[in-house]
Amino acid sequence: MATVIIYSTRHGATKKCAELLKFKLFGSELADLKEALDLQLSGYDTVILGGSIQAGKVKGAFRKYCEKNKEELLKKKLGLYICCMSEDKQAEDQLKNNFSPELYEKALAKDYFGGIFDFAKMNFLERFIIKKVAKVKESVFKIKEDRITKFAEKFK
Ligand SMILES: Cc1cc2nc3c(=O)[nH]c(=O)nc-3n(C[C@H](O)[C@H](O)[C@H](O)COP(=O)(O)O)c2cc1C
């Protein structure tokens, strides 16, 4: 009954959520996307995939990994999450649009976990965009631990 949480992050929030999930799913393992490329999924019966959203999208390499491994992932107990700062319908749409329909339908748990606007980790352009679009001037921490707890409960 092995579990692996595979995440792809830009500024660390998706990793932080993976760590919180790992803490709640005793005995689970973490792999960032680079490590996951060498991972044998056959060793796991549960796989959780977490992606970071920018401009509505997860990283291309993460999307490709999910597509390439789709047939094998469809045989697993599957969980999907994204980190993003939107809420409600916009966040739900981002979740749905960033995984293939088959993976989305198959997932036992799928949710958005909030995120972080971390000004210290953004480059100049990112800071400029976030100040303009989100109208925030300093870092905002909005990881939703209650959603992570509910998500984890579905795998127990
Ligand atoms: C340049 C930039 C663009 C972003 N675009 C979106 C977006 O389109 N939708 C959204 O909900 N959040 C957006 N966010 C918020 C991120 O999803 C949030 O910072 C999240 O925590 C990123 O995860 P990470 O730290 O693992 O990379 C954006 C953040 C940055 C810096």
The ligand as an SDF file (V2000), in Angstrom:
LIG
                    3D

 31 33  0  0  0  0  0  0  0  0999 V2000
    3.4610   35.2170  -12.3100 C   0  0  0  0  0  0  0  0  0  0  0  0
    2.3730   34.5080  -11.5510 C   0  0  0  0  0  0  0  0  0  0  0  0
    1.2030   34.1530  -12.2010 C   0  0  0  0  0  0  0  0  0  0  0  0
    0.1620   33.5240  -11.4900 C   0  0  0  0  0  0  0  0  0  0  0  0
   -0.9770   33.1850  -12.1560 N   0  0  0  0  0  0  0  0  0  0  0  0
   -2.0070   32.6210  -11.4590 C   0  0  0  0  0  0  0  0  0  0  0  0
   -3.2210   32.2820  -12.1320 C   0  0  0  0  0  0  0  0  0  0  0  0
   -3.3790   32.4210  -13.3380 O   0  0  0  0  0  0  0  0  0  0  0  0
   -4.2200   31.7660  -11.3700 N   0  0  0  0  0  0  0  0  0  0  0  0
   -4.0920   31.5770  -10.0090 C   0  0  0  0  0  0  0  0  0  0  0  0
   -5.0500   31.1430   -9.3900 O   0  0  0  0  0  0  0  0  0  0  0  0
   -2.9330   31.8470   -9.3710 N   0  0  0  0  0  0  0  0  0  0  0  0
   -1.9000   32.3570  -10.0660 C   0  0  0  0  0  0  0  0  0  0  0  0
   -0.7190   32.6400   -9.4340 N   0  0  0  0  0  0  0  0  0  0  0  0
   -0.5610   32.2790   -8.0130 C   0  0  0  0  0  0  0  0  0  0  0  0
    0.2030   30.9620   -7.8860 C   0  0  0  0  0  0  0  0  0  0  0  0
   -0.6010   29.8950   -8.3470 O   0  0  0  0  0  0  0  0  0  0  0  0
    0.6180   30.7620   -6.4290 C   0  0  0  0  0  0  0  0  0  0  0  0
    1.6420   31.6970   -6.1780 O   0  0  0  0  0  0  0  0  0  0  0  0
    1.0570   29.3550   -6.1010 C   0  0  0  0  0  0  0  0  0  0  0  0
    1.3560   29.3080   -4.7250 O   0  0  0  0  0  0  0  0  0  0  0  0
    2.2230   28.9080   -6.9490 C   0  0  0  0  0  0  0  0  0  0  0  0
    2.6790   27.6560   -6.5150 O   0  0  0  0  0  0  0  0  0  0  0  0
    4.2530   27.3590   -6.3330 P   0  0  0  0  0  0  0  0  0  0  0  0
    4.7590   28.2640   -5.2460 O   0  0  0  0  0  0  0  0  0  0  0  0
    4.3340   25.9240   -5.9930 O   0  0  0  0  0  0  0  0  0  0  0  0
    4.9080   27.6480   -7.6500 O   0  0  0  0  0  0  0  0  0  0  0  0
    0.3240   33.2450  -10.1140 C   0  0  0  0  0  0  0  0  0  0  0  0
    1.5340   33.5820   -9.4740 C   0  0  0  0  0  0  0  0  0  0  0  0
    2.5520   34.1990  -10.1760 C   0  0  0  0  0  0  0  0  0  0  0  0
    3.8260   34.5450   -9.4620 C   0  0  0  0  0  0  0  0  0  0  0  0
  1  2  1  0
  2  3  1  0
  2 30  2  0
  3  4  2  0
  4  5  1  0
  4 28  1  0
  5  6  2  0
  6  7  1  0
  6 13  1  0
  7  8  2  0
  7  9  1  0
  9 10  1  0
 10 11  2  0
 10 12  1  0
 12 13  2  0
 13 14  1  0
 14 15  1  0
 14 28  1  0
 15 16  1  0
 16 17  1  0
 16 18  1  0
 18 19  1  0
 18 20  1  0
 20 21  1  0
 20 22  1  0
 22 23  1  0
 23 24  1  0
 24 25  2  0
 24 26  1  0
 24 27  1  0
 28 29  2  0
 29 30  1  0
 30 31  1  0
M  END
$$$$
